Amino acid sequence: MANKTTKANNPARPAATAEGSMEQVRELLFGEQTRRLEQRFTQLEQRLDELFTQLQGRLDNSGREQAQDSKQLRVELQEFRQDAENRLAAAEDQWSAQLGEADKSWRAELKALEDRLQHATTQLDQDKTGRRQLAELLNKMAVQLAPDAE
């Protein structure tokens, strides 16, 4: 009877024993599988951590490489720009010199033409007979012819 009294006085105990028994049954049925799954999850977590670390390293390397490439491109662009400016300045100097020479040539030719025009004008002035001189000459001829008529 003591056995019955103890069970009757402590009703939670059979539930705890039943629960413990269920836990033992679960352990027997699924314990090994649960441990393997937990081990597998742990391995997968470790593998994911490794992969994450590798990816982070790759991203860091990629970022550094891109920064270096960007710097290199900036340097090359600056060199290209400087080279283009130098070529442009050289071409500008060359064109300026050629234009200066052409200007000198045109000015010399213009001066020569002006001199020839001036010489031709002077020559024409010397060669032409002025109206007054022509009138005087005609008057003299008329006077010489006129005495016959008188």
C-alpha positions in Angstrom: 0.0 0.0 0.0 2.8 2.3 0.6 3.4 2.1 -3.0 -0.1 3.2 -3.8 0.1 6.0 -1.3 3.3 7.3 -2.7 1.8 7.3 -6.2 -1.4 8.9 -5.0 0.4 11.5 -3.0 2.8 12.5 -5.8 0.8 12.6 -9.1 3.6 14.5 -11.0 6.1 11.8 -10.5 4.4 9.3 -12.9 4.3 12.0 -15.6 8.0 12.8 -15.1 8.8 9.1 -15.3 6.7 8.8 -18.4 8.5 11.8 -19.9 11.9 10.4 -19.0 10.9 7.1 -20.6 9.7 8.9 -23.7 13.1 10.7 -23.8 14.9 7.4 -23.5 12.8 6.0 -26.3 13.5 9.0 -28.5 17.2 8.6 -27.7 17.1 5.0 -28.7 15.2 5.6 -31.8 16.5 8.9 -33.1 19.6 9.6 -30.9 22.2 8.5 -33.4 20.5 10.2 -36.3 20.1 13.4 -34.3 23.8 13.4 -33.3 24.8 12.8 -37.0 22.5 15.7 -38.1 24.0 18.0 -35.4 27.5 17.0 -36.5 26.6 17.5 -40.1 25.1 21.0 -39.3 28.2 21.8 -37.4 30.4 20.8 -40.4 28.1 22.8 -42.8 28.4 25.8 -40.5 32.2 25.5 -40.5 32.2 25.1 -44.2 30.0 28.1 -44.7 32.2 30.1 -42.4 35.2 29.1 -44.5 33.5 30.0 -47.7 32.4 33.3 -46.2 36.0 34.0 -45.2 37.2 33.1 -48.7 34.6 35.3 -50.3 35.4 38.1 -48.0 39.1 37.7 -48.9 38.3 37.6 -52.6 36.1 40.7 -52.3 38.9 42.5 -50.4 41.4 41.5 -53.1 39.1 42.5 -55.8 38.5 45.9 -54.2 42.3 46.4 -53.9 42.8 45.4 -57.5 40.1 47.7 -58.7 41.6 50.5 -56.7 45.0 49.8 -58.2 43.5 49.6 -61.7 41.7 52.8 -61.1 44.9 54.5 -60.0 46.7 53.1 -63.1 44.0 54.3 -65.4 44.1 57.8 -63.8 47.9 57.9 -64.3 47.5 56.7 -67.9 44.7 59.2 -68.5 46.9 62.0 -67.1 49.8 60.9 -69.3 47.6 60.8 -72.3 46.2 64.2 -71.5 49.7 65.7 -71.0 50.8 64.1 -74.3 47.8 65.5 -76.1 48.4 68.9 -74.7 52.1 68.8 -75.7 51.2 67.7 -79.2 48.6 70.4 -79.4 51.1 73.0 -78.2 53.7 71.8 -80.7 51.1 71.9 -83.6 50.0 75.3 -82.4 53.7 76.6 -82.4 54.2 75.0 -85.9 51.1 76.6 -87.3 52.0 79.9 -85.7 55.4 79.8 -87.3 54.0 78.9 -90.7 51.4 81.6 -90.4 54.2 84.1 -89.5 56.2 83.0 -92.5 53.2 83.3 -94.8 52.4 86.7 -93.4 56.0 87.9 -94.0 55.8 86.4 -97.5 52.4 88.1 -98.3 53.7 91.4 -96.9 56.8 91.3 -99.0 54.8 90.4 -102.1 52.4 93.2 -101.3 55.3 95.7 -100.8 56.8 94.5 -104.1 53.4 95.0 -105.9 53.0 98.5 -104.3 56.5 99.4 -105.5 55.7 98.2 -109.0 52.5 100.1 -109.0 54.3 103.2 -107.7 56.9 102.8 -110.4 54.3 102.3 -113.1 52.4 105.4 -111.9 55.6 107.4 -112.0 56.4 106.1 -115.4 52.9 107.0 -116.7 53.2 110.4 -115.2 56.5 110.9 -116.9 55.3 109.5 -120.2 51.9 111.2 -120.5 51.4 114.4 -122.0 49.5 116.8 -119.7 46.4 118.7 -121.0 48.1 121.9 -120.6 51.1 120.8 -122.5 48.9 119.4 -125.2 46.9 122.6 -125.4 50.1 124.6 -125.7 51.4 122.4 -128.4 48.2 122.6 -130.4 48.1 126.4 -130.0 51.7 126.6 -131.4 50.7 124.5 -134.3 47.6 126.5 -134.9 49.7 129.7 -134.7 52.2 128.3 -137.2 49.4 127.3 -139.5 47.5 130.4 -139.1 50.1 132.8 -140.5 49.4 131.3 -143.9 45.9 132.2 -143.6 46.6 135.8 -142.6 
